[in-house]
Amino acid sequence: MKKLFFALAVISIAISCTKVPITGRKQSTWESETELAKLSETEYRKFLAEHPLTTNSQQSALVKKVGGNIAIAITDFFKTYQDGKYNQQIANYSWEFNTVEDATANAWCMPGGKVVVYTGLLPITQNEASLAVVMGHEIAHAVAKHGNERMTQQMKANGIGTVLSVAISGSPAATQNIFATAFGVAGDLTMLSYSRKHETEADKLGLVFMALAGYDPNEAIAFWGRMSKMSGSVQPPQILSTHPSDAQRIKDLQAWLPEAMTYYKKKS
């Protein structure tokens, strides 16, 4: 009984109930993302070593420009938002934006601000603002600590409810496997494994983030409209998908636009 009480006490210390900025949703996450960022750094370097960067300097420069604009905007925003409550979380990010030569239409952001955009996405985004739609969405996953939340849930489910650094040293293989599952590493990072709840939340936060960076949030409607046409008329039922249906996503974005526009400052 004493051992069980001690174990539960350790879990309660290691895991805290926090709120996602802007949406205010409660979540259970590790108090610190330091160790998670270390794991992300390792996987990020491994991925880049195995996937060639694009030789198209214009594409690479555009991705770095858009990513940099969003990173600067949200860093400045969180300095004052809710009296700087979330400032430290973003201030510790080591942002990096790379473009890999891959026909897949995809992008992702890992904890700590490690971002990759695939060249296959750029013909679909077509312009800078639409690229900001996607990058804002992916960065939102990291800022909202969705990966942290998923890994916390999976470690608790696997009975590894302790400080992450202790889990890594005590059960490195198991911890790495859980990280791989939570972030989709086992699937070559082609799609991070987020739930519909996380995807919808990232859509809303992404609108705000692109607006803060000076990109018109209305561009999100046009972009997802193009995505809907490309996906064709056959889609899995929404309940079977981890992503919202195109129609539902557009409907939600339209509902959030008025709020997002309050953050919008058109670039001069």
N, C-alpha and C positions, 0 to 999 in steps of 0.2 A: 504494500500500500504506500509506504514512504517513497519507494522508487517511482511509483506511478505518479505520486503528487509532485515529486521533483521534476519528472519528465514533462508533466503538464505545465509546471512553472517555467521551465526553460522555453517551451513552445510559446507561452504567452509573452515572454520577454522578446523572443526572436521575431515574432510576428505581430504586427500592429494593424489596427483598423484605421485606415486613412480615407481621404476623399479625393476623387479625381477633380482636378481643377476645372472650373467653368461649369461642368455638368453637375458636380456635387455628389456623384454616386459614391456610396461607401464601398470599400474593398479591403481585403486582407492581403497584406504584402509584407515582405521583409522590411525592417526598419531602414536598412542601408542597402543600396544597390552596388556597393563597391565590389564585392566578390562576383556579382552577376556581370558587372562591366568587364571584369577580368576574363571571365569565361567567354564573353562576347568578343573581346579583343582577340583571343586565341582563335576562335572560329572564323572571325572576319579575315584575319591574316591567312588562315588556311584556305578560305574560299578564294581570296584574291590570288593566291599562289597557283591555284588550279584553274582559274578562269581569266583569259586575256582581257586586258583593258582595251577599250576602243582606241583606234588610231585616228579617229575623227576628232580633231582638236576643237571644232565648233560645237559638237555634241557634248564633249567633255566640259568645255567652258560653260555651256548653258546649264548643265546639271549643277556645276559648282556655284554658278551665279544664283540660281533659284534656291538651292539649298542654303547657301550663305545668307541670302536675304531673309529666309524664314528663320534660320537660327539666330541671327542678330535681332530680328523683330521679337521673337518670343523670349529671348534672354532679357531684352529691355523691358518687355511687358511684365515678366515675373519678378522684376526688381521691386515693383510697386503693387502688384496685384495681391490683394488680401494682406497688406503690410509686409510683403516679401516672404510670405509663408513658404512658397515653393521655389524661392530664388536659389537656394543652395543646391537643390536637385538638378536644376538646369545649369548652374554655374560650373558644376563639376564635369559637364559633358565635354568630351574631346571630339568635336565634330569632324567628320570626314565624309566626302562625297565622291564616289567613284562610279564610272560608267563602264560596264563590261560588254564585250561583243557577244551578244546572244539574241537570237530571234524571238525569244519569249517576251511577251508583253507583261513585264513585271517590274516591281521595285520593292524594296524593304528597308526598314531601319531597325537596328538592334539597340539594346540598352547602351547608353553612353554616347549615342549619336553617330553610330557607324551606319552609313547609308550606301546602298547600291541601286543603281538604275540600269536596266537592261536596254540595249539599243533597240530591241523590238518594240519597246513602248513608245518611242519618240515619233514614229509615223502616225500613231493614234492621237497623241497629245497635240501634235501639229503646231502648237505655239507655247510661248513662255508661261502664260497664265494657266493653261491646261496642265502643263507639267507641274505647276505649283499646286494644282488640285490633288494630284497623285502624291507628290512629295509631302504636302501638308498632311495628308491622310496617314502616310506611313510614319512620319515623324510623330504624329499624334499618338500612335500606338506606343511609342517609347516614352513619350512625356506622360501619358496616362498610366504608365507602368503595367500595361496589359501582359507583357511577357513575364514580368515579376509576379503578377497575380496568378497566371497560369502555372508557373513553376512552383509557387507556394502551394497551390491546391494539389498539384501532383505529388509533391514531396510529402505533404500531410497524408495523402491517400496511400503512399508507399511506406508510411511509418518513419519517414526521415524528418521529423518535426523538430529541428534544432537550428542553431546558428549556421548559416550557409558555409562559412569558412570551416567549421567543424565537420560539417557533412562532407565537404570536398576532401578534407584530409582523412576522414574516417572511412568514407565510402566513395572514393573518387569515380569509379566506374559507374556505379548506380546513379550518382549525381549527374555525371556527364550524359548518361542515357536519358535522364529526366529532362535535362536541358535540351537535348536533341529533339525529344518529343514535343516539348513546350514551344520550341521555336522552329520546328520543321527542319532541323539540320539534317536529320536522317533522310529527308527528301531532297537533299542537295540545295536547300534554302530556296527552292523555286516558289514556295508559297508558305509564309509563316502561318502557323496553325491557330488562328484566332476564331473565336465564336462569333455568332451573329450579333450578340450584345456588344462585343468589342468592336466589330466592324461598324456598327451603327454609331457608336460613340466616337470612333475615329473620324467618321464622316463629319459629324458636327464640329468636333474640335478642329478638324482640317480646314473647314470653312473659316473659322476664326483665325487660325494661324496664317492662312494665305491672305486674309483681309489685313491682318496686322503688318504683313510684309508688303502691302500695297497692291495686291492682286485682287481684281474684282471677283467676289464669290459667285456672281451670276455665271461665271465661266464653268462652274461645276455642273450646271444643268446641261449646258451644251456638250460638255465632255462625256457625261454619262449617257446622254442621248445617243452620241456616236457609238459608245460601247454597246448600248442596247441593240442598235442596228447590226453591229458586227457579230453579236452573239447569236443572232438569228431568232426565230420564233419559238424554238424548242428550248425550254429551260426546265431544270428540275424543280419540283414543288419547293416553295420557300422553306417549309418545315424540314426538308431534307438537306438543305444547303446551309453552310456556315456563313455565307454571304447573303445580304438582303437581295431580293429579286430586283432587277433593274427598275421596274415600275415603282416598287416600294421605296427604293433608294432615292429616286428622283422626287417622289412625293414628300419624303422626309426632308430632303435638301431644300425643297421649295418652302416648307414650313419653317425651316431654320434661317432662311435668308434674311428676314428682317432683323433678327438678332445679330447675325454675322455682319450685316452692313453697318451696324453701330461701331464696329471696330475698324471699318475700312477707311483708309486714308490713301487717296489716289496718288500714285507716284508722279512727281513733277517731271 
